[in-house]
Amino acid sequence: MYVVALTGGIGSGKSEAAKIFAELGVPVTDVDAISHQLTAAKQPLVNELEVNFGSQYITSDGALDRCAMRDLVFNDKNALAKLNAILHPAIYAEAVEQLQQHVDAPYQILAIPLLFESPRYSPHIDRILVIDCDEKTQISRVKARSQLPESQITAIIEAQTSRKKRLTLANDVIENNGNVENLREKILLIHKNYINTCILSKTIS
């Protein structure tokens, strides 16, 4: 099982990159998607969140109110630690289970925004691919999709692992200051490299 961790800062284009890999037939395990699934309406984890945080953080249909929770934990480190203690083990367990379902694929993608803050995933990762762009591009993309104020976007960027550290720890980097078609071309090239690398590795072993 060869796993490439796909990561990058907010607004870098990680989700679009993961989508393109999936279109190429690469199995993709998306930690963000798992988080949304586990906190959707009527999921067991939502009951635990309500007990720990209160009904004001649950929507009328029984899902996690992600906006309300984001506002809480962004200003309260204790609340963030409590939230992580509830969510992260469940997300990790589901992610590992999904990875195990594709052990015969030449390689697979683990899309994980907070890779460098989540050391528990390290034993499952063979390579790190960072999707990178400049901060100005990050801000404009996040503004366009979420309508968050620039001050909050900047604060989120500053709270994440620094761009410099991500680039230092990456095995591969895709610069994504351009459009989707430009990103697609770069991913196609790196996909071919990964396929060749995995075939060569299996031949040698």
SULMOPE-V107053 format. One record per helix or strand of 3 or more residues. SS is the DSSP state (a for helix, b for strand). FROM is the first residue (numbers start at 1). TO is the last residue. Records with the same first field share a line. If there is no record, write none. Layout:
SS = FROM-TO ; FROM-TO
This chain:
b = 3-7 ; 27-30 ; 108-111 ; 127-132 ; 172-175
a = 14-23 ; 31-38 ; 44-53 ; 55-57 ; 66-74 ; 77-100 ; 115-117 ; 119-124 ; 135-146 ; 150-159 ; 163-169 ; 180-204
